[in-house]
Amino acid sequence: MDIEFLIGPDGTVSGVTVLHSEPTELFDESARKTAQRWRFSAPKRDGKAVSVLARQRIQFTLEKS
């Protein structure tokens, strides 16, 4: 699964979009909720905090019980 999101000047995540998932839509909502809880160091450009667009690949694995 590939997602795209905005990292704000305060390091929070917003605007999570699923770009590709296989199987389609099965884990999309879980990925969006998970990514929205992530926190990053504030992105900076020329010493000032800025927003940046990022992409991340997420792999879900199921374990046999």
N, CA, C and O atoms as CSV, one atom per row, in Angstrom:
chain,resi,resn,atom,element,x,y,z
A,1,MET,N,N,0.850,-1.161,0.000
A,1,MET,CA,C,0.000,0.000,0.000
A,1,MET,C,C,0.898,1.227,0.000
A,1,MET,O,O,1.888,1.287,0.729
A,2,ASP,N,N,0.541,2.209,-0.828
A,2,ASP,CA,C,1.269,3.465,-0.886
A,2,ASP,C,C,0.331,4.585,-0.458
A,2,ASP,O,O,-0.804,4.676,-0.925
A,3,ILE,N,N,0.825,5.439,0.443
A,3,ILE,CA,C,0.026,6.575,0.895
A,3,ILE,C,C,0.805,7.867,0.680
A,3,ILE,O,O,2.032,7.868,0.573
A,4,GLU,N,N,0.059,8.961,0.621
A,4,GLU,CA,C,0.644,10.291,0.511
A,4,GLU,C,C,-0.009,11.143,1.589
A,4,GLU,O,O,-1.196,10.987,1.873
A,5,PHE,N,N,0.768,12.048,2.193
A,5,PHE,CA,C,0.245,12.859,3.279
A,5,PHE,C,C,1.051,14.132,3.421
A,5,PHE,O,O,2.152,14.256,2.886
A,6,LEU,N,N,0.485,15.071,4.147
A,6,LEU,CA,C,1.139,16.341,4.400
A,6,LEU,C,C,1.696,16.345,5.819
A,6,LEU,O,O,0.978,16.048,6.773
A,7,ILE,N,N,2.973,16.682,5.955
A,7,ILE,CA,C,3.583,16.869,7.269
A,7,ILE,C,C,3.575,18.374,7.515
A,7,ILE,O,O,4.206,19.138,6.786
A,8,GLY,N,N,2.855,18.785,8.546
A,8,GLY,CA,C,2.720,20.205,8.851
A,8,GLY,C,C,3.939,20.780,9.543
A,8,GLY,O,O,4.825,20.030,9.954
A,9,PRO,N,N,4.001,22.092,9.679
A,9,PRO,CA,C,5.132,22.752,10.321
A,9,PRO,C,C,5.338,22.320,11.773
A,9,PRO,O,O,6.425,22.487,12.325
A,10,ASP,N,N,4.295,21.767,12.387
A,10,ASP,CA,C,4.409,21.274,13.757
A,10,ASP,C,C,4.700,19.780,13.823
A,10,ASP,O,O,4.742,19.206,14.911
A,11,GLY,N,N,4.902,19.142,12.667
A,11,GLY,CA,C,5.241,17.717,12.614
A,11,GLY,C,C,4.054,16.777,12.587
A,11,GLY,O,O,4.233,15.560,12.551
A,12,THR,N,N,2.830,17.323,12.605
A,12,THR,CA,C,1.649,16.466,12.549
A,12,THR,C,C,1.316,16.098,11.106
A,12,THR,O,O,1.735,16.768,10.162
A,13,VAL,N,N,0.557,15.022,10.960
A,13,VAL,CA,C,0.189,14.507,9.640
A,13,VAL,C,C,-1.271,14.827,9.352
A,13,VAL,O,O,-2.127,14.709,10.228
A,14,SER,N,N,-1.547,15.232,8.120
A,14,SER,CA,C,-2.921,15.474,7.687
A,14,SER,C,C,-3.043,15.110,6.211
A,14,SER,O,O,-2.046,14.865,5.532
A,15,GLY,N,N,-4.279,15.078,5.729
A,15,GLY,CA,C,-4.521,14.854,4.307
A,15,GLY,C,C,-4.011,13.531,3.790
A,15,GLY,O,O,-3.456,13.467,2.693
A,16,VAL,N,N,-4.190,12.472,4.560
A,16,VAL,CA,C,-3.687,11.152,4.153
A,16,VAL,C,C,-4.535,10.614,3.004
A,16,VAL,O,O,-5.759,10.533,3.109
A,17,THR,N,N,-3.877,10.251,1.918
A,17,THR,CA,C,-4.531,9.694,0.744
A,17,THR,C,C,-3.893,8.359,0.396
A,17,THR,O,O,-2.668,8.246,0.356
A,18,VAL,N,N,-4.709,7.357,0.146
A,18,VAL,CA,C,-4.198,6.060,-0.305
A,18,VAL,C,C,-4.018,6.145,-1.814
A,18,VAL,O,O,-4.977,6.386,-2.547
A,19,LEU,N,N,-2.788,5.947,-2.274
A,19,LEU,CA,C,-2.494,6.015,-3.702
A,19,LEU,C,C,-2.705,4.669,-4.380
A,19,LEU,O,O,-3.164,4.598,-5.520
A,20,HIS,N,N,-2.363,3.603,-3.661
A,20,HIS,CA,C,-2.479,2.248,-4.209
A,20,HIS,C,C,-2.598,1.268,-3.050
A,20,HIS,O,O,-1.873,1.370,-2.060
A,21,SER,N,N,-3.513,0.326,-3.181
A,21,SER,CA,C,-3.610,-0.733,-2.172
A,21,SER,C,C,-3.992,-2.039,-2.850
A,21,SER,O,O,-4.684,-2.058,-3.868
A,22,GLU,N,N,-3.524,-3.119,-2.262
A,22,GLU,CA,C,-3.770,-4.459,-2.794
A,22,GLU,C,C,-3.949,-5.406,-1.628
A,22,GLU,O,O,-2.978,-5.606,-0.899
A,23,PRO,N,N,-5.072,-5.992,-1.392
A,23,PRO,CA,C,-6.329,-5.854,-2.116
A,23,PRO,C,C,-6.944,-4.474,-1.867
A,23,PRO,O,O,-6.772,-3.877,-0.804
A,24,THR,N,N,-7.649,-4.001,-2.856
A,24,THR,CA,C,-8.230,-2.662,-2.832
A,24,THR,C,C,-9.148,-2.464,-1.633
A,24,THR,O,O,-10.046,-3.265,-1.372
A,25,GLU,N,N,-8.898,-1.378,-0.915
A,25,GLU,CA,C,-9.721,-0.873,0.187
A,25,GLU,C,C,-9.738,-1.727,1.455
A,25,GLU,O,O,-10.358,-1.318,2.436
A,26,LEU,N,N,-9.101,-2.868,1.481
A,26,LEU,CA,C,-9.164,-3.730,2.657
A,26,LEU,C,C,-8.541,-3.071,3.889
A,26,LEU,O,O,-9.129,-3.109,4.970
A,27,PHE,N,N,-7.361,-2.470,3.742
A,27,PHE,CA,C,-6.661,-1.864,4.868
A,27,PHE,C,C,-6.576,-0.339,4.765
A,27,PHE,O,O,-5.866,0.288,5.551
A,28,ASP,N,N,-7.276,0.257,3.822
A,28,ASP,CA,C,-7.161,1.696,3.573
A,28,ASP,C,C,-7.468,2.531,4.817
A,28,ASP,O,O,-6.684,3.410,5.175
A,29,GLU,N,N,-8.577,2.273,5.470
A,29,GLU,CA,C,-8.969,3.067,6.639
A,29,GLU,C,C,-7.975,2.898,7.780
A,29,GLU,O,O,-7.652,3.868,8.465
A,30,SER,N,N,-7.488,1.679,7.990
A,30,SER,CA,C,-6.478,1.441,9.033
A,30,SER,C,C,-5.201,2.217,8.737
A,30,SER,O,O,-4.598,2.786,9.647
A,31,ALA,N,N,-4.790,2.245,7.494
A,31,ALA,CA,C,-3.580,2.978,7.117
A,31,ALA,C,C,-3.762,4.476,7.339
A,31,ALA,O,O,-2.860,5.142,7.847
A,32,ARG,N,N,-4.926,5.010,6.960
A,32,ARG,CA,C,-5.179,6.444,7.160
A,32,ARG,C,C,-5.157,6.808,8.642
A,32,ARG,O,O,-4.529,7.791,9.034
A,33,LYS,N,N,-5.838,6.020,9.459
A,33,LYS,CA,C,-5.879,6.305,10.899
A,33,LYS,C,C,-4.497,6.200,11.531
A,33,LYS,O,O,-4.130,7.016,12.376
A,34,THR,N,N,-3.741,5.204,11.122
A,34,THR,CA,C,-2.391,5.022,11.658
A,34,THR,C,C,-1.493,6.195,11.291
A,34,THR,O,O,-0.799,6.741,12.149
A,35,ALA,N,N,-1.502,6.581,10.025
A,35,ALA,CA,C,-0.638,7.673,9.565
A,35,ALA,C,C,-0.987,8.989,10.258
A,35,ALA,O,O,-0.096,9.796,10.523
A,36,GLN,N,N,-2.248,9.217,10.551
A,36,GLN,CA,C,-2.643,10.463,11.213
A,36,GLN,C,C,-2.109,10.553,12.642
A,36,GLN,O,O,-2.057,11.644,13.211
A,37,ARG,N,N,-1.713,9.429,13.226
A,37,ARG,CA,C,-1.135,9.442,14.581
A,37,ARG,C,C,0.383,9.647,14.561
A,37,ARG,O,O,0.981,9.913,15.604
A,38,TRP,N,N,1.006,9.526,13.397
A,38,TRP,CA,C,2.450,9.715,13.304
A,38,TRP,C,C,2.824,11.154,13.613
A,38,TRP,O,O,2.046,12.078,13.377
A,39,ARG,N,N,4.032,11.329,14.148
A,39,ARG,CA,C,4.583,12.661,14.402
A,39,ARG,C,C,6.018,12.689,13.877
A,39,ARG,O,O,6.769,11.726,14.034
A,40,PHE,N,N,6.377,13.789,13.264
A,40,PHE,CA,C,7.700,13.963,12.689
A,40,PHE,C,C,8.353,15.200,13.290
A,40,PHE,O,O,7.678,16.067,13.845
A,41,SER,N,N,9.658,15.269,13.174
A,41,SER,CA,C,10.347,16.520,13.512
A,41,SER,C,C,9.871,17.567,12.527
A,41,SER,O,O,9.642,17.266,11.356
A,42,ALA,N,N,9.723,18.775,12.989
A,42,ALA,CA,C,9.215,19.841,12.119
A,42,ALA,C,C,10.106,19.992,10.893
A,42,ALA,O,O,11.308,20.224,11.027
A,43,PRO,N,N,9.528,19.862,9.690
A,43,PRO,CA,C,10.333,20.065,8.484
A,43,PRO,C,C,10.719,21.540,8.366
A,43,PRO,O,O,9.912,22.427,8.645
A,44,LYS,N,N,11.942,21.786,7.956
A,44,LYS,CA,C,12.407,23.178,7.868
A,44,LYS,C,C,13.019,23.457,6.508
A,44,LYS,O,O,13.638,22.594,5.887
A,45,ARG,N,N,12.826,24.680,6.071
A,45,ARG,CA,C,13.449,25.175,4.844
A,45,ARG,C,C,13.964,26.564,5.167
A,45,ARG,O,O,13.208,27.431,5.604
A,46,ASP,N,N,15.241,26.767,4.953
A,46,ASP,CA,C,15.883,28.043,5.286
A,46,ASP,C,C,15.660,28.413,6.750
A,46,ASP,O,O,15.496,29.587,7.084
A,47,GLY,N,N,15.656,27.400,7.621
A,47,GLY,CA,C,15.528,27.619,9.055
A,47,GLY,C,C,14.108,27.851,9.549
A,47,GLY,O,O,13.902,28.038,10.749
A,48,LYS,N,N,13.123,27.843,8.656
A,48,LYS,CA,C,11.728,28.070,9.039
A,48,LYS,C,C,10.924,26.788,8.882
A,48,LYS,O,O,11.112,26.042,7.922
A,49,ALA,N,N,10.025,26.536,9.834
A,49,ALA,CA,C,9.159,25.361,9.769
A,49,ALA,C,C,8.205,25.496,8.580
A,49,ALA,O,O,7.593,26.546,8.380
A,50,VAL,N,N,8.084,24.423,7.794
A,50,VAL,CA,C,7.229,24.428,6.606
A,50,VAL,C,C,6.434,23.130,6.537
A,50,VAL,O,O,6.715,22.180,7.268
A,51,SER,N,N,5.456,23.098,5.669
A,51,SER,CA,C,4.723,21.871,5.371
A,51,SER,C,C,5.394,21.172,4.197
A,51,SER,O,O,5.885,21.832,3.282
A,52,VAL,N,N,5.418,19.845,4.217
A,52,VAL,CA,C,5.974,19.084,3.099
A,52,VAL,C,C,5.053,17.906,2.778
A,52,VAL,O,O,4.403,17.343,3.658
A,53,LEU,N,N,5.018,17.555,1.505
A,53,LEU,CA,C,4.257,16.407,1.043
A,53,LEU,C,C,5.168,15.189,1.093
A,53,LEU,O,O,6.317,15.252,0.657
A,54,ALA,N,N,4.663,14.085,1.621
A,54,ALA,CA,C,5.482,12.877,1.759
A,54,ALA,C,C,4.709,11.666,1.259
A,54,ALA,O,O,3.479,11.669,1.206
A,55,ARG,N,N,5.455,10.638,0.897
A,55,ARG,CA,C,4.874,9.356,0.498
A,55,ARG,C,C,5.528,8.251,1.317
A,55,ARG,O,O,6.702,8.323,1.680
A,56,GLN,N,N,4.734,7.236,1.589
A,56,GLN,CA,C,5.240,6.114,2.388
A,56,GLN,C,C,4.584,4.824,1.908
A,56,GLN,O,O,3.395,4.800,1.593
A,57,ARG,N,N,5.365,3.761,1.857
A,57,ARG,CA,C,4.829,2.435,1.559
A,57,ARG,C,C,4.622,1.702,2.877
A,57,ARG,O,O,5.508,1.682,3.732
A,58,ILE,N,N,3.454,1.104,3.034
A,58,ILE,CA,C,3.113,0.344,4.241
A,58,ILE,C,C,2.803,-1.090,3.829
A,58,ILE,O,O,2.074,-1.328,2.866
A,59,GLN,N,N,3.362,-2.037,4.565
A,59,GLN,CA,C,3.052,-3.448,4.312
A,59,GLN,C,C,2.358,-4.021,5.530
A,59,GLN,O,O,2.847,-3.898,6.652
A,60,PHE,N,N,1.223,-4.645,5.305
A,60,PHE,CA,C,0.499,-5.338,6.353
A,60,PHE,C,C,0.784,-6.826,6.202
A,60,PHE,O,O,0.768,-7.362,5.094
A,61,THR,N,N,1.042,-7.482,7.315
A,61,THR,CA,C,1.221,-8.933,7.288
A,61,THR,C,C,0.289,-9.566,8.312
A,61,THR,O,O,0.084,-9.033,9.402
A,62,LEU,N,N,-0.254,-10.678,7.950
A,62,LEU,CA,C,-1.149,-11.412,8.841
A,62,LEU,C,C,-0.388,-12.595,9.408
A,62,LEU,O,O,0.321,-13.301,8.691
A,63,GLU,N,N,-0.545,-12.796,10.693
A,63,GLU,CA,C,0.116,-13.927,11.348
A,63,GLU,C,C,-0.892,-15.034,11.591
A,63,GLU,O,O,-2.047,-14.788,11.939
A,64,LYS,N,N,-0.429,-16.250,11.399
A,64,LYS,CA,C,-1.287,-17.396,11.693
A,64,LYS,C,C,-1.364,-17.575,13.206
A,64,LYS,O,O,-0.371,-17.402,13.912
A,65,SER,N,N,-2.533,-17.917,13.686
A,65,SER,CA,C,-2.655,-18.126,15.123
A,65,SER,C,C,-2.851,-19.586,15.448
A,65,SER,O,O,-2.972,-19.946,16.619
